[in-house]
Amino acid sequence: MAGSSHVGDRVILTGQVGIGGHINVGDDAILYPQSGVPNDVAAGEVLVGTPAFEVSAFWRAIAVFKKLGDLPKRIRALEKRLDEIEKPKG
């Protein structure tokens, strides 16, 4: 935590949280482990990640990320089908 930062009352800073300089963390905020905080944190906000962002958005992003593994395979299959549809009949 940079020395010029201010942490409000009842804030929970878990392990390895990094807070940049001149950052204000509002009362009752919670910062999950290894969060990197480059901007002010509103009172009551719950953040996770680097850079830190709202925890519900983080979990939605994780759900999407898990599905990305199949995406290249699905795109190749769709491209193959499209090539077959567009192939000139001759």
Secondary structure, 3 states (H helix, E strand, C coil): CCCCCEECCCCEECCCCEECCCCEECCCCEECCCCEECCCECCCCEEECCCCEEHHHHHHHHHHHHHHHHHHHHHHHHHHHHHHHHCCCC
